[in-house]
Amino acid sequence: MVVDGVTTGVVVVFCIILAALALFVSEVIPNDVTAIGVIGALVIFEPWTGVGARAAISGFANPATVTIVAMYMLSAGIQNTGIVHRLGVYLADFTAGNEFRALVATVGTTGPIAGFINNTPVVAVFIPMISDLADEAAVSPSKLLLPLSYAAILGGTLTLIGTSTNILASEYARTLIDGRSGIGMFEFTPLGIVILAVGLAYLLTIGRRLTPARIPAESDLVEEFDLDDHLAVVSVSPDSPAVGMSVEAFSAEYLVETRILQIRRNGEVFAAPRTDQRIEAGDQLVVHGTLQAVNRLGKVTGLKQILREDVTEETFIEPTVDETLARAVVPEESAYVGETIAEARIAAFHDTTVLAIRRGDELLRTDLDERTLRPGDLLLVWTTPTSIEYFTDSGELVIAHEEAYDKLAKADVANIAPLSSKTPIAVGIMAGVVGATALGLLPIVIAALVGVFAMIVTGCLSAPDAYDAVSWNVIFLLAGVIPLGVAMEATGGAALLAELVVVAAGFVPLLAVLFLFYLVTGLLASVITPVATIVLMIPVAVDAAVRLDANAFSFVLAAMFAAATSFMTPVGYQTNLMVYGPGGYRFSDFLRVGGPLQLLISVVTTLGIAFRWGV
């Protein structure tokens, strides 16, 4: 059936796309689950979408998907060498407490690294280091964390393996443009260098002035999370029912709205709830809870608040106690995402108490057990070194524990950031993958898989670590949305959208059409994932270019760069989300700092494409 040139199939596919976009933006369910739903919808409506079961699951066998899986594993092998950590030590030495040097060090190292290593783990490693650099320079960490994310994004434009969207764009170029075998490893690197240079110049000048200082410099953690009214010291009277009870037993019977964090007795400090000490008369207990809850507890148990003693970060720093305060970021791929703190069992399994949650500029300090964790949440936790090690190794939380990086510039580099004995092998393997692809000796998917094989057999990476390194939610998202591109092509949806681009060309020059296409793609990537944007826009780009008798490859590059450089929202790119909580940013901060940057990069990239490849 056709109505005014629009087939029923086009309408059905567009309805599926609109439903998917609504779910992507609202995040009612995880994006990868939405993508799985897209697969099902396309097959259910096969008579109209033209996508059968085999085509619907083709995304899982797509060379781009397999390549991205392999690149996650290769990045993990490089991470295991300790090179990035070692670099952080050198950064501390270079900055020497100077704010501008700290900013230069942050953006000047993250950008180039992100061209060869997946930028998400790079940012994860750098967050605690950057927080320490901010302390050393007496500057708000907010002034450095947003530039950290933006530099990592800009670095992704340097090489084919810089981002997953580059790899996906290469696959589309191979299948949609006659005579193309994809995009070369360094084919767009000269333009990427220009983009990186312009972006870094912006971050060091205009961006530096626009980036807000949301978190006070050298702030006490208690002050930073505004916990003054949620921590108290209480004394135990001789007639209190708490006397003689263990912390665990007392908590189970009396503590509903509060938690005991420490027992203080005659100069000794015992961390609760792990201590086996029983509560004695005269003990002072450091309690977490609202003042109203503490007062209610006092009426029932005879615990009296000591009003003259304030609780600060110093209260928790005791040489005889292993427990420590730390910040912890919830990464997007964490198993805790979507669970409440109670369901995650963080306290029960990992001796870790969540004291507050910062979600952008919002602070959550009450009813924490019932709070559902979201990607980018920053947690203030009372935890142990063993738990910090677990969270760091597992990747469930990114721990920003400044004491672990204290005095890096003065420390023994080899002890603080040791390099693996496998470092030369891992670096050599990665260089081999890049070289084999750049020289055309092997397709990138094969070169990457051979590299993973070499990493594992040489002991640079264990098989379990290789599988753990993959962000499977991203892979399922990618595999789920790829069939949307197939459906758009099969039903004529891409041709319909391309016709709109052709209409625009009747009013403005072709270069302006390329620029507008770049802007639209960039805006779309800011509200949905870059991967979904590439899938939807590249078929349109190629079809429009053919109709305009323009250079299809130029339009593909415009879509690729636009999707890979999303600065305007915290949800547009994983690294933006990772710094959202630790920086205490507002949504508007990304518009204020990222908006001008995105416009600047749009102009530079469009002109660069036109100059190098033509329009």
KAGIMO-V657576 format. One record per helix or strand of 3 or more residues. SS is the DSSP state (h for helix, s for strand). FROM is the first residue (numbers start at 1). LEN is the number of residues. Records with the same first field share a line. If there is no record, write none. Layout:
BEGIN
SS: FROM-LEN ; FROM-LEN
END
This chain:
BEGIN
h: 8-19 ; 31-14 ; 46-4 ; 53-4 ; 58-3 ; 63-17 ; 83-13 ; 99-16 ; 119-18 ; 142-14 ; 164-13 ; 189-16 ; 206-5 ; 221-4 ; 228-3 ; 247-8 ; 291-11 ; 313-4 ; 341-4 ; 346-5 ; 368-3 ; 385-10 ; 402-4 ; 408-3 ; 413-4 ; 423-16 ; 444-14 ; 463-7 ; 472-20 ; 493-13 ; 510-18 ; 530-18 ; 552-13 ; 574-9 ; 587-27
s: 231-6 ; 259-7 ; 268-4 ; 284-5 ; 303-3 ; 324-6 ; 353-7 ; 362-3 ; 378-6 ; 398-3
END
